[in-house]
Amino acid sequence: MNRPAPSRRPSTIVLTLFAFGVCGVLATLIGVHPSESANATGPIQIDEIAAATPVDPIAAIAADPFAADEAGIDSIPAEPAAAVPDSIPEDEVKTEPEAPASEPQAAAPRVTEGVLERGDTLVRSLTAQGVSRRAVDRIAREMIGHYDFRHSQPGHGYRLVQNAAGEIESFHYRISPIIGYELSRNPDGGYLVARSEAELWPRQAMIAGIVTTSLYGAITDLGAAPQLASDVTDVFAYDVDFSRMIRAGDEFRILYERLYRTDEDGNEVFVRPGRILAARYAGASGEHTAVYFESKEGRGGYYRPDGTTVQREFLMAPVRYGRVSSRYAEARRHPILKITRPHHGIDYAAPTGTPVFAVASGEVVFDGWAGGFGNLVKIRHKNGYVSYYGHLSGFADRLHVGQPVAQKQIIGYVGSTGLSTGPHVCFRVAKDGKYVNPVHLPTPEGPPLAEEVKRNFQARRDSLLASLDSGTLVAADEAL
């Protein structure tokens, strides 16, 4: 009879488990199995490790149930790490260049810029942009004796530069396109204030166009500054009354200087139109051409192409722009009195406050209230002429009887005082106590240039007129 097989002793099972445990620990410490170590031929690459097949924990338990019983399913060892070779060939070693130490960069200055709007103050404008009241107060204190910010006006501009600590490095306050005040910091921490005036430099430009309603409107419609319209009107004020002699279809050409300055950032900024160099107006009143010429350095004027000055004894009108609302007549029905009587003058309707000029040099003989004329100025000129300017809203500052006045000097402002239905100036001229039609005033030409400067004038004239005639009738923005 066969004996049953003897059962495995507990000691044998313990030894067996101990042997498996030792082998497992050694394998974990070494990181490779003997078969992997025998087949290894070089260093393991990173992409090979990433692409390796992960160990299935259930398969590991099936292959070694004793290990599973010993460790438990929650303590399955992680995937073995890749073997690290003892050495790497020098030609395979890649050394990253060491980055240079970066120097600390200073914080950029803070720049605050703005333009005052209507109702603004400098304090309100700066604090609205985050500038501290302390910095604003410092600016005001440093500017005492140089500029009073209570006189600030809309359109004034400023530029404040502060360092990272909020300290003022510089402050520029501009009260006009060219005039301002500069607050700058000293090396010792104090401040200096200086009045600054931007240097202007010219560029030559030409504008040309056709009148549709008025010369002023034609020029500004082309995009040019209103000042240019006023300047060209002054040039031809001795030959053309732009209130009554202008017609649709009249043509004009203007060669002039545009004045620029350089701003704080180095950019060119247009400031205003400069001197008119040459101009031509052609229309119902005829063709009129003028060029600027200096017979002596710093002393110049406008001349016709034949060398005679454009200046005459009388201007054609006492205002630059206006509408003739009533002409000179021996019989006119008065709009207020409703009676027919002579109107020995020309009424120029214009907005209240429009400047009124003396049409010729002379002496003030009356300024005050004169009944139906309202506020009236009378000026006596040579050869027995007296000019009248009625219905004024006010007089020029410090105007008084006995005061000499120059041609084109402002003597008052358009108004509607006295017997008047709207703002206008009633312009009259008397000769030896008798009214005459201002349209028929004698306007003899001025003296010609001296012989010694005529050659220089002719060369200058030819150059300017060539530039004046070189363009076509285009919009101002294209011409510039």
C-alpha positions in Angstrom: 0.0 0.0 0.0 1.3 3.3 -1.0 1.9 5.9 1.7 0.5 9.3 1.2 3.1 12.0 0.1 4.4 13.9 3.0 3.1 17.4 3.4 5.5 20.4 2.9 6.8 21.5 6.2 6.2 25.0 7.4 9.9 25.7 7.6 10.4 24.9 3.9 7.6 27.3 3.0 9.2 30.1 5.0 12.6 29.5 3.4 11.1 29.6 0.0 9.3 32.9 0.7 12.4 34.4 2.1 14.4 33.4 -1.0 11.8 35.0 -3.3 11.9 38.1 -1.2 15.6 38.5 -1.3 15.6 38.1 -5.1 12.9 40.7 -5.4 14.8 43.2 -3.2 18.0 42.7 -5.2 16.2 43.1 -8.5 14.6 46.3 -7.3 17.9 47.7 -6.1 19.7 46.8 -9.3 16.8 48.0 -11.5 17.2 45.3 -14.2 16.6 41.7 -14.6 19.5 39.4 -15.4 18.2 38.9 -18.9 18.0 42.6 -19.6 21.5 43.2 -18.2 22.9 40.6 -20.5 21.3 42.1 -23.6 22.0 45.8 -22.9 24.3 47.4 -25.5 24.3 51.1 -24.7 22.6 53.9 -22.8 18.8 53.9 -22.8 17.3 56.9 -24.7 14.6 59.1 -23.3 12.2 58.2 -26.1 12.7 54.5 -25.5 11.7 54.9 -21.9 8.6 56.9 -22.8 7.6 54.3 -25.3 8.2 51.2 -23.1 5.3 48.9 -22.4 4.0 49.3 -18.8 4.0 46.4 -16.4 0.5 44.8 -16.0 0.0 44.4 -12.2 -2.5 41.5 -12.6 0.0 39.5 -14.7 2.6 40.1 -12.1 0.4 38.7 -9.5 -0.4 35.6 -11.6 3.2 34.9 -12.3 4.2 35.1 -8.6 1.2 34.4 -6.3 3.4 34.2 -3.2 4.7 37.6 -3.8 1.1 38.9 -4.1 0.2 37.2 -0.9 3.3 38.6 0.8 3.0 42.2 -0.3 -0.7 42.6 -1.0 -2.3 44.0 -4.1 -1.9 47.7 -2.9 1.9 47.5 -2.7 2.8 46.4 -6.2 6.3 47.7 -7.0 6.6 50.5 -9.7 8.1 49.9 -13.1 11.9 49.5 -12.9 14.0 52.6 -13.6 16.3 52.7 -16.6 19.9 51.7 -16.1 22.5 54.5 -16.0 25.8 53.7 -17.8 29.0 54.2 -16.0 30.3 56.7 -18.5 29.2 58.7 -21.6 31.5 59.4 -24.6 32.7 63.0 -24.6 31.5 63.5 -28.1 28.0 62.7 -27.0 28.1 65.1 -24.0 26.0 68.3 -24.7 26.9 71.2 -22.5 24.3 74.1 -22.3 26.0 77.5 -22.4 25.7 79.3 -19.1 23.3 82.3 -19.3 25.0 85.6 -18.6 23.9 87.3 -15.4 21.2 89.9 -16.3 21.7 93.4 -15.0 18.7 94.9 -13.2 16.8 97.4 -15.5 15.8 100.8 -14.3 12.0 101.3 -14.3 10.8 103.4 -17.2 9.7 107.0 -16.4 6.0 107.7 -16.2 4.9 110.3 -18.8 1.5 112.1 -18.3 0.2 114.3 -21.1 -3.0 116.2 -21.6 -4.8 119.3 -22.9 -7.2 121.4 -20.7 -10.8 121.2 -21.7 -13.4 123.9 -21.1 -14.1 124.1 -17.3 -10.9 122.2 -16.5 -8.1 123.1 -14.1 -4.6 121.8 -14.0 -5.3 120.0 -10.7 -8.4 118.3 -12.0 -6.8 117.3 -15.2 -3.6 115.8 -13.6 -5.3 114.0 -10.7 -7.8 112.5 -13.1 -4.8 110.7 -14.7 -3.6 109.4 -11.4 -1.0 112.1 -10.6 -0.8 112.6 -6.8 -2.0 115.9 -5.3 1.4 116.2 -3.7 3.1 116.3 -7.1 0.5 118.8 -8.4 1.1 121.1 -5.4 4.9 120.9 -5.9 4.5 122.0 -9.5 2.3 125.0 -8.5 4.8 126.0 -5.8 7.8 125.8 -8.1 6.0 127.9 -10.8 5.1 130.8 -8.5 6.5 133.9 -10.0 6.6 132.4 -13.5 3.0 131.4 -14.3 -0.2 131.6 -12.3 -2.4 128.5 -13.2 -5.5 130.5 -12.3 -5.0 132.0 -15.8 -5.1 128.6 -17.4 -7.4 128.4 -20.5 -8.9 125.6 -22.6 -6.3 124.4 -25.1 -3.3 124.8 -22.8 -1.3 121.6 -22.9 1.1 119.9 -20.4 3.7 117.0 -20.3 4.8 115.6 -16.9 7.7 113.1 -16.5 8.1 111.3 -13.1 10.5 108.6 -12.0 9.6 105.3 -10.5 9.4 106.9 -7.0 6.9 109.4 -8.3 9.3 112.3 -8.1 9.0 115.1 -10.8 11.8 114.9 -13.4 10.3 117.6 -15.7 7.1 119.5 -16.4 6.3 121.4 -19.6 3.2 123.7 -19.7 2.3 125.1 -23.1 0.1 128.3 -23.3 0.3 128.6 -27.1 1.7 126.5 -30.0 5.1 128.0 -29.5 5.3 129.5 -25.9 5.5 127.5 -22.7 7.2 127.1 -19.3 9.7 124.3 -18.5 10.2 123.0 -15.0 13.3 120.8 -14.8 15.1 119.1 -12.0 18.7 120.0 -10.9 21.3 117.3 -9.9 21.0 118.5 -6.3 17.3 117.8 -6.3 16.0 121.3 -6.7 14.1 122.7 -9.7 14.6 125.4 -12.3 11.8 127.2 -14.3 12.4 128.8 -17.6 10.1 130.4 -20.3 10.5 128.6 -23.6 9.7 129.6 -27.1 9.7 127.0 -29.8 11.8 127.7 -32.9 9.7 127.8 -36.0 10.9 126.8 -39.4 9.1 127.3 -42.7 8.2 125.1 -45.6 6.9 126.5 -48.9 3.4 125.5 -50.0 0.9 126.4 -52.6 -2.8 126.4 -52.6 -5.2 127.2 -55.4 -9.0 127.1 -55.9 -12.2 128.6 -57.2 -14.5 130.7 -55.2 -18.1 129.5 -54.8 -19.5 131.8 -52.2 -16.6 133.7 -50.5 -12.8 133.7 -50.5 -12.8 132.8 -46.8 -15.0 129.9 -47.4 -13.1 128.7 -50.5 -9.8 128.7 -48.6 -11.0 127.0 -45.4 -13.0 124.5 -47.4 -9.7 123.4 -48.9 -8.5 122.6 -45.4 -6.2 125.6 -45.0 -6.1 127.7 -41.8 -8.5 130.6 -41.5 -5.5 132.9 -40.9 -4.4 132.3 -44.4 -7.7 133.7 -45.7 -7.3 136.8 -43.6 -3.7 137.3 -44.7 -4.5 137.1 -48.4 -7.4 139.5 -47.9 -5.0 142.0 -46.3 -2.6 141.7 -49.3 -5.4 142.7 -51.8 -7.3 145.0 -49.5 -6.2 148.0 -51.5 -7.6 146.6 -54.8 -10.5 144.3 -53.9 -13.5 144.8 -51.6 -14.2 141.2 -50.8 -17.6 142.1 -49.5 -19.0 143.5 -52.7 -16.6 142.7 -55.6 -16.3 138.9 -55.3 -18.2 136.6 -57.7 -18.6 132.8 -57.9 -16.0 131.4 -60.3 -13.2 133.8 -59.3 -9.9 132.0 -59.1 -7.0 132.4 -56.6 -3.5 131.1 -56.1 -1.4 131.5 -52.9 2.2 130.6 -52.5 3.0 130.8 -48.7 5.1 129.5 -45.9 3.8 126.9 -43.4 5.5 127.2 -40.0 6.5 124.1 -38.0 8.0 123.3 -34.7 9.5 120.1 -33.2 7.6 118.6 -30.2 9.0 116.8 -27.2 9.1 113.5 -29.1 11.0 114.9 -32.1 8.0 115.0 -34.4 7.2 117.9 -36.7 4.1 119.8 -35.7 2.3 122.4 -38.0 1.8 125.6 -36.0 0.3 128.2 -38.4 0.6 129.7 -41.8 3.5 132.1 -42.2 4.2 134.8 -44.7 2.5 134.9 -48.1 5.2 134.9 -50.7 3.1 135.5 -53.8 -0.6 135.6 -54.6 -3.0 136.1 -57.5 -6.7 136.8 -57.6 -8.6 136.9 -60.9 -12.3 137.5 -61.3 -14.9 140.2 -61.9 -12.7 142.8 -60.3 -9.9 142.1 -62.7 -6.6 140.2 -62.2 -4.4 141.2 -59.2 -1.0 139.8 -58.5 1.4 140.5 -55.6 4.8 139.3 -54.6 6.7 139.8 -51.3 10.1 141.5 -51.6 12.5 143.0 -49.0 14.1 146.1 -50.3 16.2 146.1 -47.2 16.9 143.3 -44.7 13.9 143.0 -42.4 11.9 145.6 -44.3 9.6 144.1 -46.9 6.2 144.6 -48.5 4.0 143.5 -51.4 4.6 144.7 -54.9 2.9 144.3 -58.3 4.9 142.6 -61.0 5.8 146.0 -62.4 7.6 147.0 -59.1 4.9 149.3 -57.7 3.7 148.8 -54.2 0.2 147.4 -53.7 -0.4 149.9 -50.8 -2.7 152.8 -51.5 -3.9 155.8 -49.5 -7.2 154.1 -48.7 -8.4 150.6 -48.0 -11.3 149.4 -50.0 -13.3 148.5 -46.9 -13.0 148.8 -43.1 -13.6 145.1 -42.4 -12.0 142.0 -43.8 -15.2 140.1 -44.4 -18.8 141.2 -44.4 -21.9 141.4 -46.5 -22.9 144.7 -48.0 -26.4 145.1 -46.5 -27.0 148.7 -47.8 -25.2 150.6 -50.5 -24.5 154.3 -50.9 -27.7 156.0 -52.2 -29.3 159.5 -52.5 -32.6 158.0 -51.5 -33.3 155.0 -49.4 -36.3 154.0 -47.2 -35.1 153.8 -43.6 -35.8 150.3 -42.2 -36.7 151.8 -38.7 -38.0 155.3 -39.4 -39.9 154.2 -42.5 -39.1 157.4 -44.3 -37.1 157.9 -47.5 -33.8 159.9 -47.1 -30.2 159.7 -48.4 -27.9 157.0 -47.2 -24.5 158.4 -47.7 -22.5 155.4 -46.7 -22.0 151.6 -47.1 -23.3 149.2 -44.5 -21.2 146.1 -43.9 -23.0 143.4 -42.0 -20.8 141.2 -39.9 -21.0 139.4 -36.6 -20.9 141.5 -33.4 -17.3 142.0 -32.3 -15.7 141.8 -35.8 -12.7 144.2 -35.8 -13.1 147.5 -37.7 -10.0 149.1 -39.2 -9.0 152.6 -40.0 -9.1 152.8 -43.8 -6.2 155.3 -43.8 -3.8 156.8 -41.4 -5.0 159.9 -39.6 -6.1 161.4 -36.3 -9.1 160.5 -34.1 -11.5 163.6 -33.9 -14.5 161.9 -32.2 -15.2 158.7 -30.3 -18.5 158.4 -28.4 -22.3 158.3 -28.7 -23.8 160.1 -31.7 -27.6 159.5 -31.6 -28.7 157.4 -34.5 -25.1 156.5 -35.3 -24.8 154.9 -31.9 -21.1 154.5 -31.0 -19.2 156.4 -33.6 -15.5 157.0 -34.4 -14.4 159.8 -36.8 -10.9 160.0 -38.2 -9.4 163.0 -40.0 -7.1 162.2 -42.9 -4.9 164.4 -45.2 -6.3 166.3 -48.1 -9.6 167.1 -46.3 -11.0 163.6 -45.9 -12.8 162.4 -42.8 -14.0 158.7 -42.3 -17.0 157.6 -40.2 -17.5 154.3 -38.5 -21.0 154.0 -36.8 -23.1 151.5 -34.8 -20.0 150.0 -33.1 -20.4 147.7 -30.1 -17.3 149.1 -28.5 -14.0 151.1 -29.1 -10.5 149.9 -29.2 -8.6 150.0 -25.9 -7.3 153.5 -25.0 -8.7 155.1 -28.1 -9.2 158.8 -27.6 -9.6 162.1 -29.4 -6.3 163.4 -30.7 -4.8 160.0 -31.0 -2.9 159.3 -34.3 -3.9 156.0 -35.9 -2.3 154.0 -38.7 -3.9 152.4 -41.7 -5.3 148.9 -40.8 -5.2 149.8 -37.1 -8.2 148.4 -35.1 -10.4 151.3 -33.9 -13.5 149.5 -32.8 -15.8 146.5 -33.2 -19.0 145.8 -35.2 -22.2 146.2 -33.3 -25.8 147.3 -33.5 -26.0 150.5 -31.4 -28.2 153.5 -32.3 -30.8 153.1 -35.1 -29.9 149.7 -36.3 -31.7 146.5 -37.2 -28.7 144.2 -36.8 -24.9 144.1 -36.3 -23.1 146.1 -39.0 -20.8 149.1 -39.4 -22.0 152.1 -41.3 -18.9 153.4 -43.2 -18.9 156.9 -44.6 -16.3 159.3 -46.0 -16.6 163.1 -46.3 -14.4 165.4 -48.4 -14.2 169.0 -47.2 -17.4 168.5 -45.2 -19.4 166.8 -48.0 -20.2 163.1 -48.1 -18.7 161.2 -51.1 -19.2 157.6 -52.3 -16.4 155.5 -50.7 -16.3 153.4 -53.9 -15.0 156.4 -55.8 -12.2 157.4 -53.5 -9.0 158.2 -55.4 -6.5 155.4 -54.9 -3.3 156.5 -56.6 -0.6 153.9 -56.8 2.3 154.0 -54.4 5.8 154.9 -55.3 7.9 152.4 -57.3 11.0 150.6 -56.1 14.3 152.4 -56.3 16.4 151.6 -59.3 19.3 150.0 -57.3 17.0 147.2 -56.1 15.0 146.6 -59.3 17.3 143.9 -60.6 17.0 141.9 -57.3 13.3 142.4 -57.3 12.9 141.1 -60.9 14.9 137.9 -60.0 12.8 137.3 -56.9 9.6 138.1 -58.7 10.4 135.6 -61.5 11.2 132.8 -59.1 8.1 133.3 -57.0 5.7 133.6 -59.9 7.2 130.4 -61.5 6.4 128.6 -58.2 3.0 130.2 -58.0 2.0 129.0 -61.5 3.6 125.5 -61.2 0.6 123.8 -59.6 -3.0 123.1 -60.6 -6.3 124.0 -59.0 -6.4 121.2 -56.4 -7.5 120.7 -52.8 -5.2 122.1 -50.1 -4.3 118.7 -48.6 -3.1 117.5 -52.0 -1.3 120.8 -52.7 0.6 120.6 -49.4 
